[in-house]
Amino acid sequence: MTHAESMMLAICFGAVMGSLIGNIIMLVRSAVEACKDKKRRREEEAERQHSEE
């Protein structure tokens, strides 16, 4: 393998791994935000029910 081919392989591998890691981080972040939003809505609903009674 020539030096240019080796360099291209390293760049492509790095780009794919960076993309994979970035996607995993965004997936975890989205899941955490969804859970927080769900919890917040549940608490607001419970508070509304308390105030109505």
C-alpha positions in Angstrom: 0.0 0.0 0.0 1.4 3.4 -1.0 1.7 6.3 1.4 -1.2 8.1 -0.3 -3.5 5.0 0.0 -2.6 4.6 3.6 -3.3 8.3 4.3 -6.7 8.0 2.5 -7.6 4.9 4.5 -6.8 6.7 7.8 -8.8 9.7 6.9 -11.8 7.7 5.8 -11.7 5.5 8.9 -11.4 8.6 11.2 -14.3 10.3 9.5 -16.5 7.2 9.8 -15.6 6.7 13.5 -16.1 10.4 14.2 -19.5 10.3 12.6 -20.5 7.1 14.6 -19.4 8.6 17.9 -21.2 11.9 17.1 -24.4 10.0 16.2 -24.2 8.0 19.4 -23.8 11.1 21.5 -26.7 12.8 19.8 -28.9 9.7 20.3 -28.1 9.6 24.1 -28.7 13.4 24.3 -32.1 13.1 22.6 -33.2 10.3 24.8 -32.2 12.2 28.0 -34.1 15.3 26.7 -37.2 13.2 25.9 -37.2 11.7 29.4 -36.8 15.1 31.1 -39.6 16.5 28.9 -41.9 13.6 29.8 -41.2 14.0 33.5 -41.8 17.7 33.3 -45.2 17.2 31.6 -46.2 14.5 34.2 -45.3 16.9 37.0 -47.3 19.8 35.4 -50.3 17.5 34.9 -50.1 16.4 38.6 -49.9 20.0 39.7 -52.9 20.9 37.5 -54.9 18.1 39.1 -54.0 19.3 42.6 -55.0 22.8 41.9 -58.4 21.7 40.4 -59.3 19.7 43.5 
